[in-house]
Amino acid sequence: MRHPLQTIVAEIQKQERKLSAEASSFIDEAYKMTIYLQELLRAVKEDVLKEGFASKAEEIHFFKLIKPNILGKLIYYNKVYRIETACPADNGNLHQCYFTLQLRELKQEYKEHICNSDFYRYYRSGRTDRDENYYMLGNINYYDGLNSFVFEIDPQFSTYFDYKVAKILANELIYNYLTTKLSPEQNPDELLQNSDTKDIFWTQTKNALIELIYALHAADAVSHGKLGIRKISMVFQILFRISLNDIHNSFHRMKTRAGSRTLFLDQLKYNLEEYMDKEDTA
C-alpha cells in the first residue's frame, strides 16, 4: 500500500524520541509535535487528494488506520499543550486539583459521547463487516444526528468516522498522561498491585534517576531506543513510586552545571569497579 502504517508510526515515534531528548520542556515538546503532526497530516492530505486510492481496501486501510494515528496524536499533543500552558502551579494541592478536574472532564466526555455509541462498540469488537460504511468517502449518514462539526470537515478527506477513531486513540493517550501527572501510583500498572514490590523505592536524588534515564535513552538500552524519555521515565516512576516533575528542565540544568555533567554515572562506575575489586580479593 502507498501509506504503510508501520512507516507512518515509525516516523512519528522517531520525531517523538528526537524532541523528547531535545525539547526544553514538555510544553515545548507538545508544541513542536503539534506543528510536526499538522504538517504531516497536510502532506498526507495533499497526496490523497492528488493520487486518490487504488482500491477499496487501500481507502479503508487509510481512513481506519493511517489517518487516525496521525490525527489522534495531533489531538493528543494539542490537548496536552493547552493543559500544560493553563496549569496554575508546578506542584501542590492546586496542581493536583487542576489535573483531577481535567481527568474528571475526560471521563465525563467518554461517558457522554464515546462509550455508549454503536460505533465505539463496533470499533472495540474488531469487526470489519461495516468497514465500507464507516471508512469510505461519501457514506456519511446525516439521519444519525451527527455532531455539527461534520459540516466543517472536508468530504474529500474524511469519512467522519476516521475522526471518531482518532478521538478514541487521543483520549487513551490523554488518560495515561493525566493519571501519570497526578501520581505514578495512580497508573493502573500490574506492578503496583504486587505486594512483593512495596519495599522497592529510590534512595538516591531525583536528578540521579533522571541522569540514569537519559543515559539509558541515549544508549538505546530500552526497547532498542524505540521508547521516548517520557515513557522510560514513567516506568521508573511506577517502579520506584517516585514523582519526577519536569525532567526536561532538570536535564538541561545538568548540561550546564559546573564540573562533571554525569555525577551519578561517574559514581556508579566508581562503585561498580570498587565492588569488582572486593569480589576479586574475597
Summary of the structure (lengths in Angstrom):
residues: 282
radius of gyration: 22.5
end to end distance: 62.5
largest distance: 82.1
contacts: 749
relative contact order: 0.11
helix: 72%
strand: 0%
